[in-house]
């Protein structure tokens, strides 16, 4: 009797095609729902080991909370020496509580060191920054007719800062690919809170569209602190890109000039350009660069 022949599957047919799980998202200043900026002053005697451990602790946190948070470490470039800046990027504010013990050194590499003893007492300071978007805090009062007000993106309390520009993410600078970041803050006068935000957004747009791939600026609201205080993060490819920024404002093309010379304040409020919008003496800049391995 003849036995029926059954085709034997080839080794290739036995192979199960497996796809690697997608890498968890890496958060930065333009795709996050909130950024918590933490600053602290290292004691000079511990400047080397403090920098090293700050990087190790951030790497530990990023591995443990991959896909939930990303921390980058920076040092002040021009200002107070040995002052560190952490940018803690999160989808939303609620995720910060789980990170706080790791940032404080209760777990990970810092737990085995005198972490807090390496910093000046009272120097730890935190500021929560939320990407600004049209419709927040009275901006709808000053918006040109027909302006589209952003809707919140999925899983984010507000749209991320990337939505502030039409420049593609591939051509924008952010906290993970910049050689220098300028953090500018200013206090708008309450009477001009909407106009100040409108001006601030126009300026950010002029930088990002005028210097694509070189410098990108985005606007943020301070979540807890003085009402209406706004923050810019101006990201630059390198320290040398600062000269491109200066040159841009020295050349002052028609579009940029129009922003600065616009009579943005309505006549019924007394009229005027941007220089009436902010409380005098409150506009400050801090520059910081990615922290490199201590040497």
Backbone as CSV, one residue per row, in Angstrom:
resi,resn,N_x,N_y,N_z,CA_x,CA_y,CA_z,C_x,C_y,C_z
1,UNK,0.858,-1.182,0.000,0.000,0.000,0.000,0.889,1.225,0.000
2,UNK,0.503,2.149,-0.801,1.321,3.358,-0.943,0.938,4.372,0.124
3,UNK,1.929,4.862,0.810,1.673,5.873,1.844,1.554,7.243,1.217
4,UNK,0.527,7.949,1.643,0.340,9.292,1.088,1.495,10.195,1.499
5,UNK,1.913,11.009,0.568,3.046,11.901,0.827,2.538,13.220,1.380
6,UNK,3.142,13.620,2.450,2.815,14.945,3.009,4.033,15.835,2.851
7,UNK,3.802,17.006,2.346,4.923,17.952,2.195,5.466,18.339,3.559
8,UNK,6.778,18.268,3.668,7.447,18.650,4.918,7.785,20.128,4.856
9,UNK,7.335,20.921,5.824,7.651,22.355,5.782,9.142,22.588,5.804
10,UNK,9.578,23.549,5.052,10.992,23.915,5.030,11.357,24.616,6.329
11,UNK,12.657,24.640,6.624,13.088,25.373,7.831,12.603,26.814,7.830
12,UNK,12.548,27.406,6.616,12.112,28.786,6.527,10.652,28.934,6.966
13,UNK,9.854,27.907,6.629,8.446,27.971,6.991,8.243,27.790,8.488
14,UNK,9.198,27.108,9.123,9.111,26.922,10.572,9.480,28.187,11.330
15,UNK,10.230,29.049,10.675,10.688,30.248,11.355,9.510,31.178,11.623
16,UNK,9.459,31.716,12.802,8.425,32.682,13.157,9.053,34.068,13.095
17,UNK,8.476,34.857,12.255,9.012,36.200,12.110,8.645,37.015,13.347
18,UNK,9.662,37.461,14.022,9.436,38.271,15.224,9.957,39.676,14.976
19,UNK,9.190,40.611,15.400,9.582,42.002,15.264,9.961,42.540,16.640
20,UNK,11.040,43.261,16.662,11.473,43.846,17.928,10.417,44.839,18.409
21,UNK,10.219,44.867,19.691,9.263,45.817,20.266,9.742,47.238,19.981
22,UNK,8.815,48.130,19.665,9.227,49.506,19.373,9.932,50.127,20.575
23,UNK,10.935,50.917,20.285,11.679,51.581,21.357,10.760,52.554,22.085
24,UNK,10.875,52.647,23.389,10.033,53.595,24.128,10.356,55.021,23.707
25,UNK,9.394,55.924,23.774,9.645,57.305,23.345,10.659,57.996,24.250
26,UNK,11.449,58.837,23.635,12.386,59.690,24.374,11.785,61.083,24.384
27,UNK,11.583,61.633,25.561,10.950,62.941,25.681,12.010,64.042,25.692
28,UNK,11.627,65.176,25.135,12.486,66.361,25.153,11.592,67.586,25.174
29,UNK,12.166,68.755,24.960,11.432,69.991,25.203,10.338,70.284,24.192
30,UNK,10.302,69.593,23.058,9.263,69.899,22.078,8.209,68.807,21.940
31,UNK,8.370,67.670,22.609,7.332,66.635,22.521,6.769,66.265,23.891
32,UNK,7.059,67.071,24.913,6.605,66.784,26.275,5.397,67.631,26.637
33,UNK,4.618,67.121,27.585,3.493,67.890,28.097,3.890,68.830,29.208
34,UNK,5.021,68.551,29.845,5.531,69.414,30.906,7.036,69.186,31.030
35,UNK,7.751,70.238,31.397,9.183,70.148,31.707,9.375,70.708,33.106
36,UNK,9.978,69.941,33.981,10.343,70.453,35.299,11.831,70.760,35.260
37,UNK,12.161,72.027,35.411,13.566,72.425,35.443,14.012,72.491,36.894
38,UNK,15.007,71.686,37.222,15.571,71.654,38.577,16.981,72.227,38.505
39,UNK,17.311,73.130,39.405,18.663,73.683,39.473,19.224,73.461,40.869
40,UNK,20.536,73.320,40.944,21.211,73.182,42.240,22.665,73.581,42.068
41,UNK,23.247,74.065,43.161,24.609,74.569,43.152,25.560,73.557,43.776
42,UNK,26.463,73.007,42.975,27.480,72.100,43.495,28.511,72.879,44.310
43,UNK,28.958,72.269,45.404,30.086,72.840,46.123,31.350,72.623,45.295
44,UNK,32.230,73.595,45.306,33.417,73.517,44.458,34.258,72.286,44.756
45,UNK,34.289,71.868,46.018,35.105,70.711,46.388,34.572,69.414,45.787
46,UNK,33.310,69.427,45.349,32.695,68.205,44.818,32.252,68.381,43.367
47,UNK,32.840,69.333,42.670,32.387,69.635,41.311,32.602,68.462,40.363
48,UNK,33.700,67.709,40.506,33.982,66.612,39.576,33.090,65.410,39.839
49,UNK,33.072,64.925,41.087,32.251,63.746,41.372,30.768,64.081,41.301
50,UNK,30.404,65.335,41.564,29.006,65.736,41.461,28.497,65.666,40.035
51,UNK,29.310,66.127,39.098,28.929,66.043,37.690,28.817,64.583,37.241
52,UNK,29.817,63.799,37.619,29.804,62.388,37.217,28.558,61.679,37.734
53,UNK,28.245,61.893,38.997,27.114,61.194,39.588,25.784,61.721,39.045
54,UNK,25.722,62.995,38.716,24.493,63.534,38.122,24.172,62.826,36.817
55,UNK,25.191,62.560,36.002,24.984,61.839,34.746,24.597,60.388,35.002
56,UNK,25.257,59.741,35.960,24.946,58.350,36.255,23.524,58.203,36.799
57,UNK,23.127,59.127,37.656,21.780,59.056,38.227,20.725,59.293,37.159
58,UNK,20.995,60.213,36.235,20.048,60.463,35.145,19.920,59.239,34.249
59,UNK,21.038,58.571,33.965,20.990,57.362,33.141,20.181,56.269,33.839
60,UNK,20.346,56.148,35.152,19.583,55.162,35.926,18.089,55.471,35.852
61,UNK,17.742,56.724,36.025,16.336,57.124,35.982,15.743,56.897,34.599
62,UNK,16.487,57.259,33.552,15.975,57.104,32.194,15.747,55.643,31.842
63,UNK,16.597,54.755,32.370,16.419,53.328,32.114,15.213,52.791,32.876
64,UNK,15.073,53.189,34.128,13.979,52.671,34.954,12.629,53.190,34.491
65,UNK,12.574,54.404,34.012,11.312,55.025,33.612,11.255,55.263,32.102
66,UNK,11.894,54.395,31.343,11.892,54.529,29.883,10.450,54.552,29.362
67,UNK,10.182,55.512,28.497,8.842,55.650,27.943,7.901,56.453,28.806
68,UNK,8.341,56.804,30.022,7.510,57.577,30.938,8.115,58.943,31.263
69,UNK,9.423,59.037,31.158,10.112,60.290,31.465,11.516,60.237,30.891
70,UNK,12.066,61.403,30.611,13.458,61.510,30.154,14.092,62.699,30.861
71,UNK,15.262,62.471,31.441,15.987,63.522,32.149,17.268,63.842,31.394
72,UNK,17.520,65.113,31.173,18.796,65.556,30.614,19.474,66.459,31.643
73,UNK,20.791,66.433,31.663,21.553,67.198,32.651,22.402,68.231,31.916
74,UNK,22.410,69.438,32.446,23.116,70.557,31.821,23.873,71.328,32.898
75,UNK,24.843,72.110,32.460,25.545,73.004,33.385,25.484,74.419,32.846
76,UNK,25.432,75.370,33.765,25.328,76.772,33.383,26.583,77.165,32.609
77,UNK,26.371,77.759,31.437,27.501,78.072,30.567,28.095,79.439,30.882
78,UNK,27.249,80.411,31.141,27.707,81.762,31.465,26.865,82.240,32.640
79,UNK,27.473,82.352,33.776,26.724,82.723,34.965,27.421,82.183,36.186
80,UNK,26.708,81.430,37.018,27.280,80.881,38.236,27.959,79.559,37.934
81,UNK,29.226,79.455,38.235,29.963,78.224,37.960,29.475,77.096,38.858
82,UNK,29.514,75.892,38.308,29.151,74.669,39.036,27.670,74.601,39.385
83,UNK,26.849,75.358,38.688,25.402,75.239,38.873,24.855,74.290,37.815
84,UNK,24.160,73.247,38.267,23.598,72.251,37.356,22.125,72.518,37.105
85,UNK,21.695,72.124,35.922,20.293,72.236,35.525,19.832,70.881,35.005
86,UNK,18.783,70.349,35.601,18.148,69.137,35.093,16.867,69.539,34.377
87,UNK,16.624,68.960,33.217,15.337,69.114,32.548,14.640,67.761,32.609
88,UNK,13.548,67.696,33.348,12.792,66.457,33.513,11.577,66.548,32.592
89,UNK,11.582,65.753,31.535,10.537,65.810,30.511,9.507,64.725,30.769
90,UNK,8.228,65.115,30.795,7.144,64.202,31.134,5.942,64.428,30.216
91,UNK,5.118,63.398,30.030,3.868,63.621,29.294,2.923,64.555,30.056
92,UNK,2.892,64.436,31.398,1.990,65.246,32.209,2.562,65.391,33.612
93,UNK,2.066,66.365,34.342,2.587,66.660,35.676,2.457,65.492,36.642
94,UNK,1.410,64.686,36.468,1.160,63.611,37.409,2.276,62.592,37.504
95,UNK,3.123,62.502,36.498,4.197,61.519,36.518,5.408,61.935,37.326
96,UNK,5.410,63.174,37.819,6.611,63.661,38.495,6.815,63.017,39.860
97,UNK,5.726,62.671,40.542,5.848,62.157,41.909,6.705,60.896,41.970
98,UNK,6.568,60.022,40.965,7.334,58.774,40.973,8.828,59.023,40.770
99,UNK,9.167,60.146,40.139,10.567,60.424,39.838,11.297,61.127,40.977
100,UNK,10.556,61.836,41.815,11.188,62.683,42.826,12.180,61.933,43.715
101,UNK,11.854,60.721,44.222,12.839,60.028,45.067,14.139,59.706,44.335
102,UNK,14.035,59.389,43.025,15.248,59.079,42.276,16.074,60.338,42.054
103,UNK,15.388,61.445,41.787,16.098,62.705,41.613,16.776,63.130,42.909
104,UNK,16.165,62.773,44.029,16.736,63.124,45.328,17.825,62.159,45.774
105,UNK,18.052,61.097,44.994,19.117,60.166,45.330,18.738,59.100,46.324
106,UNK,17.435,58.849,46.504,17.015,57.802,47.442,17.245,56.402,46.882
107,UNK,17.493,56.313,45.586,17.694,55.026,44.928,18.672,55.240,43.787
108,UNK,19.378,54.197,43.390,20.313,54.314,42.280,21.716,54.675,42.729
109,UNK,22.592,55.062,41.803,23.997,55.347,42.136,24.163,56.385,43.236
110,UNK,23.286,57.387,43.262,23.435,58.462,44.252,23.122,58.006,45.664
111,UNK,22.420,56.886,45.802,22.040,56.415,47.133,23.254,55.989,47.952
112,UNK,24.335,55.654,47.288,25.543,55.201,47.983,26.551,56.321,48.194
113,UNK,26.143,57.557,47.921,27.059,58.693,48.063,26.415,59.767,48.935
114,UNK,27.225,60.702,49.365,26.713,61.842,50.133,26.174,62.881,49.154
115,UNK,25.141,62.475,48.413,24.623,63.273,47.299,24.239,64.684,47.746
116,UNK,23.416,64.777,48.779,22.969,66.098,49.201,24.097,66.920,49.810
117,UNK,25.058,66.249,50.385,26.171,66.976,50.983,27.079,67.640,49.971
118,UNK,26.951,67.244,48.707,27.788,67.831,47.665,27.228,69.141,47.130
119,UNK,26.005,69.493,47.541,25.363,70.705,47.044,25.191,71.720,48.165
120,UNK,25.111,72.990,47.784,24.880,74.057,48.750,23.461,73.952,49.298
121,UNK,23.321,74.030,50.606,22.002,73.952,51.227,21.091,75.051,50.679
122,UNK,19.856,74.665,50.398,18.866,75.637,49.937,18.978,76.023,48.476
123,UNK,19.900,75.395,47.737,20.091,75.808,46.346,19.211,75.046,45.365
124,UNK,18.543,73.981,45.810,17.666,73.247,44.909,16.405,74.067,44.635
125,UNK,16.111,74.214,43.360,14.947,75.012,42.954,14.308,74.347,41.750
126,UNK,12.989,74.334,41.701,12.272,73.699,40.593,11.244,74.648,40.001
127,UNK,11.118,74.596,38.685,10.120,75.372,37.963,9.435,74.453,36.964
128,UNK,8.118,74.393,37.019,7.347,73.559,36.093,6.924,74.400,34.900
129,UNK,7.305,73.962,33.703,7.023,74.681,32.472,6.039,73.878,31.621
130,UNK,4.957,74.514,31.218,3.943,73.878,30.379,3.923,74.592,29.038
131,UNK,3.977,73.862,27.914,3.967,74.524,26.605,2.773,75.461,26.462
132,UNK,3.050,76.663,26.019,1.980,77.633,25.803,1.220,77.278,24.529
133,UNK,-0.073,77.499,24.542,-0.830,77.311,23.300,-1.961,78.313,23.258
134,UNK,-2.424,78.591,22.063,-3.466,79.587,21.877,-4.702,79.215,22.674
135,UNK,-5.278,80.197,23.323,-6.448,79.991,24.153,-6.119,79.993,25.629
136,UNK,-4.836,79.792,25.986,-4.449,79.781,27.398,-4.349,81.200,27.937
137,UNK,-4.842,81.400,29.133,-4.632,82.626,29.912,-4.925,83.906,29.127
138,UNK,-6.058,83.908,28.469,-6.509,85.141,27.850,-5.994,85.423,26.463
139,UNK,-5.232,84.512,25.869,-4.689,84.811,24.545,-5.789,84.952,23.498
140,UNK,-6.931,84.315,23.737,-8.007,84.427,22.756,-8.516,85.862,22.637
141,UNK,-8.224,86.696,23.658,-8.655,88.090,23.604,-7.892,88.885,22.550
142,UNK,-6.658,88.472,22.250,-5.809,89.253,21.349,-5.531,88.559,20.026
143,UNK,-6.060,87.368,19.838,-5.741,86.615,18.626,-6.409,87.221,17.403
144,UNK,-5.695,87.212,16.265,-6.335,87.645,15.021,-7.522,86.747,14.701
145,UNK,-8.503,87.294,14.061,-9.706,86.531,13.717,-9.334,85.346,12.822
146,UNK,-9.905,84.211,13.114,-9.640,83.014,12.313,-8.511,82.151,12.831
147,UNK,-7.826,82.584,13.914,-6.747,81.769,14.472,-7.308,80.470,15.037
148,UNK,-6.659,79.365,14.700,-7.101,78.065,15.186,-6.539,77.845,16.587
149,UNK,-7.429,77.516,17.528,-6.998,77.224,18.892,-6.715,75.737,18.994
150,UNK,-5.521,75.402,19.472,-5.079,74.011,19.522,-5.940,73.174,20.455
151,UNK,-6.122,71.931,20.055,-6.746,70.948,20.937,-5.642,70.104,21.558
152,UNK,-5.890,69.601,22.758,-4.886,68.778,23.427,-4.646,67.492,22.654
153,UNK,-3.379,67.083,22.574,-3.026,65.831,21.921,-3.327,64.673,22.858
154,UNK,-3.506,63.453,22.340,-3.789,62.296,23.202,-2.721,62.115,24.266
155,UNK,-3.156,61.847,25.481,-2.289,61.557,26.625,-1.467,62.754,27.090
156,UNK,-1.747,63.931,26.562,-1.049,65.136,27.007,-2.084,66.133,27.497
157,UNK,-1.765,66.829,28.562,-2.695,67.823,29.085,-2.828,69.014,28.133
158,UNK,-1.742,69.388,27.495,-1.753,70.466,26.509,-0.925,70.004,25.315
159,UNK,-1.102,70.629,24.158,-0.284,70.242,23.003,1.186,70.502,23.271
160,UNK,2.079,69.638,22.811,3.515,69.853,23.015,3.992,71.071,22.238
161,UNK,5.164,71.563,22.599,5.670,72.804,22.019,5.900,72.720,20.520
162,UNK,6.144,71.524,19.995,6.366,71.382,18.549,5.191,71.935,17.749
163,UNK,4.000,71.943,18.353,2.822,72.443,17.663,2.859,73.965,17.495
164,UNK,3.845,74.620,18.103,3.936,76.079,17.968,4.547,76.509,16.636
165,UNK,5.073,75.566,15.879,5.740,75.916,14.620,5.310,74.987,13.503
166,UNK,5.425,75.494,12.285,5.156,74.666,11.112,6.429,73.993,10.605
167,UNK,7.582,74.344,11.190,8.839,73.694,10.822,8.798,72.248,11.305
168,UNK,9.274,71.332,10.485,9.195,69.917,10.829,10.099,69.586,12.012
169,UNK,9.756,68.537,12.786,10.605,68.139,13.909,12.043,67.850,13.494
170,UNK,12.240,67.363,12.258,13.593,67.049,11.802,14.449,68.305,11.663
171,UNK,13.813,69.476,11.570,14.552,70.716,11.363,14.477,71.651,12.569
172,UNK,13.999,71.137,13.696,13.952,71.960,14.894,14.970,71.470,15.920
173,UNK,15.411,72.397,16.723,16.320,72.102,17.815,15.511,71.979,19.103
174,UNK,15.959,71.078,19.979,15.266,70.887,21.253,16.298,70.504,22.300
175,UNK,15.837,70.142,23.481,16.744,69.924,24.605,17.634,68.705,24.463
176,UNK,17.325,67.814,23.510,18.142,66.611,23.333,19.143,66.735,22.190
177,UNK,19.057,67.796,21.370,19.990,67.901,20.244,20.606,69.299,20.130
178,UNK,20.630,70.035,21.228,21.166,71.395,21.204,22.471,71.478,21.979
179,UNK,23.378,72.290,21.455,24.652,72.503,22.134,24.590,73.603,23.164
180,UNK,23.557,74.451,23.077,23.374,75.533,24.039,21.891,75.875,24.089
181,UNK,21.380,76.117,25.287,19.991,76.530,25.475,19.988,77.815,26.278
182,UNK,19.258,78.794,25.798,19.035,80.018,26.559,17.636,79.943,27.150
183,UNK,17.556,80.040,28.458,16.271,80.079,29.156,15.993,81.536,29.493
184,UNK,14.987,82.091,28.848,14.599,83.485,29.101,13.252,83.497,29.805
185,UNK,13.118,84.300,30.823,11.837,84.453,31.509,11.504,85.937,31.603
186,UNK,10.203,86.232,31.682,9.758,87.619,31.787,8.373,87.644,32.420
187,UNK,8.076,88.746,33.096,6.789,88.914,33.761,5.929,89.910,32.987
188,UNK,4.891,89.443,32.306,3.989,90.389,31.627,3.206,91.229,32.631
189,UNK,2.881,92.435,32.242,1.957,93.238,33.027,0.562,92.634,32.875
190,UNK,-0.174,92.585,33.957,-1.456,91.885,33.925,-2.397,92.488,32.883
191,UNK,-2.363,93.804,32.742,-3.260,94.464,31.785,-2.984,94.030,30.351
192,UNK,-1.732,93.550,30.109,-1.338,93.172,28.758,-0.972,91.690,28.671
193,UNK,-1.554,90.866,29.530,-1.173,89.451,29.596,-1.410,88.738,28.262
194,UNK,-2.504,89.069,27.587,-2.790,88.417,26.307,-1.845,88.930,25.224
195,UNK,-1.654,90.251,25.173,-0.778,90.835,24.157,0.669,90.367,24.333
196,UNK,1.105,90.215,25.588,2.477,89.762,25.839,2.688,88.361,25.292
197,UNK,1.715,87.485,25.480,1.839,86.122,24.966,1.800,86.107,23.442
198,UNK,0.968,86.962,22.874,0.904,87.034,21.416,2.243,87.488,20.850
199,UNK,2.841,88.516,21.452,4.161,88.976,21.021,5.202,87.878,21.199
200,UNK,5.179,87.201,22.363,6.169,86.160,22.650,6.088,85.029,21.633
201,UNK,4.889,84.640,21.248,4.741,83.581,20.259,5.226,84.036,18.886
202,UNK,4.993,85.282,18.542,5.457,85.791,17.249,6.980,85.801,17.183
203,UNK,7.617,86.160,18.299,9.070,86.180,18.326,9.622,84.769,18.222
204,UNK,9.027,83.828,18.948,9.505,82.453,18.862,9.386,81.935,17.434
205,UNK,8.274,82.265,16.783,8.078,81.800,15.410,9.111,82.401,14.469
206,UNK,9.463,83.678,14.683,10.424,84.326,13.790,11.803,83.683,13.897
207,UNK,12.187,83.260,15.104,13.489,82.605,15.290,13.487,81.226,14.638
208,UNK,12.457,80.440,14.900,12.419,79.061,14.419,12.325,78.991,12.906
209,UNK,11.529,79.870,12.308,11.410,79.858,10.846,12.593,80.548,10.179
210,UNK,13.229,81.498,10.876,14.356,82.217,10.288,15.661,81.459,10.338
211,UNK,15.789,80.536,11.300,17.044,79.786,11.464,16.763,78.285,11.592
212,UNK,16.089,77.682,10.618,15.740,76.258,10.733,16.990,75.386,10.837
213,UNK,16.968,74.473,11.788,18.101,73.587,11.987,19.232,74.200,12.783
214,UNK,19.193,75.513,12.979,20.257,76.223,13.699,19.773,76.673,15.074
215,UNK,18.598,77.275,15.116,18.038,77.736,16.387,16.525,77.572,16.354
216,UNK,15.957,77.171,17.465,14.511,77.005,17.585,14.079,77.537,18.939
217,UNK,13.018,78.330,18.945,12.527,78.934,20.174,11.091,78.495,20.424
218,UNK,10.785,78.221,21.701,9.438,77.808,22.071,9.052,78.490,23.380
219,UNK,7.751,78.685,23.557,7.242,79.440,24.696,6.518,78.514,25.672
220,UNK,6.706,78.776,26.970,6.124,77.949,28.027,5.515,78.844,29.103
221,UNK,4.517,78.303,29.785,3.897,78.965,30.936,4.469,78.368,32.220
222,UNK,4.633,79.195,33.239,5.048,78.690,34.538,3.822,78.167,35.271
223,UNK,3.873,76.894,35.659,2.690,76.268,36.262,2.448,76.743,37.686
224,UNK,3.506,76.900,38.463,3.372,77.290,39.864,4.379,78.401,40.126
225,UNK,3.897,79.550,40.536,4.779,80.689,40.748,4.020,81.964,40.437
226,UNK,4.725,83.052,40.128,4.043,84.302,39.812,3.087,84.130,38.635
227,UNK,1.868,84.617,38.778,0.875,84.498,37.715,1.377,85.179,36.450
228,UNK,1.184,84.494,35.326,1.459,85.034,33.987,2.923,85.078,33.604
229,UNK,3.841,84.636,34.463,5.245,84.648,34.062,5.454,83.642,32.938
230,UNK,6.137,84.068,31.890,6.354,83.213,30.723,7.841,82.902,30.581
231,UNK,8.110,81.803,29.873,9.481,81.317,29.708,9.702,80.930,28.251
232,UNK,10.837,81.339,27.726,11.282,80.879,26.419,12.429,79.889,26.613
233,UNK,12.453,78.845,25.835,13.649,78.023,25.695,14.122,78.206,24.263
234,UNK,15.282,78.827,24.122,15.859,79.084,22.796,16.987,78.074,22.609
235,UNK,16.756,77.110,21.743,17.689,76.006,21.536,18.590,76.320,20.352
236,UNK,19.890,76.125,20.521,20.849,76.421,19.462,21.724,75.218,19.177
237,UNK,22.081,75.073,17.927,22.906,73.946,17.509,24.224,73.913,18.257
238,UNK,24.807,75.062,18.487,26.091,75.172,19.184,26.205,76.563,19.768
239,UNK,27.257,76.796,20.515,27.503,78.136,21.054,27.643,79.141,19.924
240,UNK,28.281,78.732,18.834,28.485,79.641,17.703,27.168,80.088,17.076
241,UNK,26.112,79.292,17.239,24.821,79.669,16.662,24.256,80.927,17.305
242,UNK,24.781,81.291,18.453,24.331,82.528,19.101,24.602,83.734,18.199
243,UNK,25.691,83.660,17.444,25.999,84.756,16.526,24.996,84.814,15.377
244,UNK,24.489,83.674,14.951,23.431,83.674,13.936,22.186,84.369,14.467
245,UNK,21.899,84.145,15.750,20.747,84.783,16.371,20.936,86.295,16.442
246,UNK,22.134,86.723,16.815,22.429,88.159,16.863,22.315,88.763,15.472
247,UNK,22.903,88.076,14.491,22.887,88.588,13.117,21.466,88.718,12.598
248,UNK,20.630,87.764,12.937,19.241,87.793,12.493,18.534,89.061,12.978
249,UNK,18.777,89.423,14.243,18.105,90.596,14.783,18.800,91.899,14.389
250,UNK,20.071,91.829,14.018,20.728,93.030,13.499,20.250,93.341,12.089
251,UNK,20.094,92.284,11.272,19.628,92.482,9.902,18.160,92.902,9.888
252,UNK,17.365,92.374,10.832,15.974,92.751,11.017,15.210,92.791,9.690
253,UNK,14.899,91.607,9.160,14.126,91.572,7.923,12.731,92.141,8.174
254,UNK,11.971,92.296,7.103,10.676,92.964,7.198,9.734,92.255,8.165
255,UNK,9.750,90.934,8.134,8.845,90.179,8.995,9.189,90.366,10.471
256,UNK,10.492,90.302,10.789,10.902,90.490,12.175,10.661,91.922,12.626
257,UNK,10.960,92.874,11.755,10.744,94.282,12.090,9.268,94.539,12.384
258,UNK,8.406,93.902,11.613,6.973,94.094,11.816,6.532,93.622,13.192
259,UNK,7.159,92.565,13.703,6.813,92.066,15.034,7.185,93.090,16.092
260,UNK,8.391,93.653,15.997,8.859,94.582,17.017,8.180,95.946,16.940
261,UNK,7.797,96.352,15.758,7.214,97.686,15.598,5.697,97.685,15.594
262,UNK,5.101,96.520,15.691,3.640,96.418,15.671,3.040,97.140,16.881
263,UNK,2.036,97.968,16.625,1.289,98.613,17.716,0.329,97.571,18.276
264,UNK,0.894,96.671,19.074,0.152,95.504,19.535,-0.860,95.844,20.618
265,UNK,-0.661,96.961,21.319,-1.583,97.378,22.377,-2.669,98.254,21.764
266,UNK,-3.902,97.912,22.023,-5.039,98.631,21.441,-5.085,100.075,21.941
267,UNK,-5.603,100.981,21.112,-5.676,102.392,21.512,-6.429,102.599,22.823
268,UNK,-7.488,101.785,23.057,-8.252,101.966,24.295,-7.460,101.583,25.543
269,UNK,-6.326,100.873,25.338,-5.429,100.547,26.450,-4.207,101.464,26.474
270,UNK,-4.225,102.477,25.657,-3.131,103.432,25.633,-2.191,103.273,24.465
271,UNK,-2.349,102.179,23.691,-1.516,101.955,22.520,-0.072,101.660,22.879
272,UNK,0.702,101.267,21.890,2.118,101.039,22.109,2.602,99.722,21.549
273,UNK,3.923,99.575,21.501,4.556,98.368,20.979,4.904,97.420,22.126
274,UNK,5.717,96.426,21.819,6.026,95.366,22.786,6.701,95.874,24.058
275,UNK,7.389,97.028,23.979,8.169,97.464,25.145,7.318,97.970,26.308
276,UNK,6.014,97.959,26.158,5.122,98.280,27.282,4.527,97.021,27.902
277,UNK,4.827,95.863,27.359,4.112,94.647,27.735,4.599,94.007,29.028
278,UNK,5.894,94.183,29.351,6.493,93.446,30.450,6.902,94.374,31.593
279,UNK,6.903,93.808,32.791,7.367,94.559,33.952,8.865,94.819,33.794
280,UNK,9.261,96.073,33.962,10.655,96.446,33.741,11.588,95.667,34.674
281,UNK,12.697,95.195,34.094,13.719,94.512,34.879,13.447,93.047,35.142
282,UNK,12.370,92.491,34.581,12.049,91.084,34.864,12.486,90.133,33.761
283,UNK,12.958,90.653,32.648,13.383,89.770,31.555,14.828,89.349,31.807
284,UNK,15.044,88.053,32.060,16.369,87.546,32.380,16.700,86.335,31.511
285,UNK,17.993,86.150,31.260,18.473,85.026,30.456,19.444,84.180,31.264
286,UNK,19.341,82.865,31.095,20.313,81.923,31.636,20.704,80.966,30.531
287,UNK,21.987,80.761,30.317,22.465,79.855,29.268,23.046,78.607,29.911
288,UNK,22.653,77.444,29.389,23.258,76.201,29.877,23.486,75.241,28.719
289,UNK,24.476,74.375,28.901,24.917,73.451,27.866,24.838,72.024,28.411
290,UNK,24.743,71.035,27.514,24.707,69.636,27.988,25.919,69.336,28.843
291,UNK,25.680,68.647,29.934,26.779,68.263,30.823,27.565,67.136,30.190
292,UNK,28.867,67.344,30.064,29.744,66.323,29.510,30.361,65.529,30.647
293,UNK,30.957,64.384,30.298,31.637,63.579,31.295,32.711,64.410,31.981
294,UNK,32.774,64.303,33.286,33.770,65.075,34.050,35.172,64.660,33.659
295,UNK,36.048,65.607,33.624,37.433,65.317,33.273,38.389,66.065,34.189
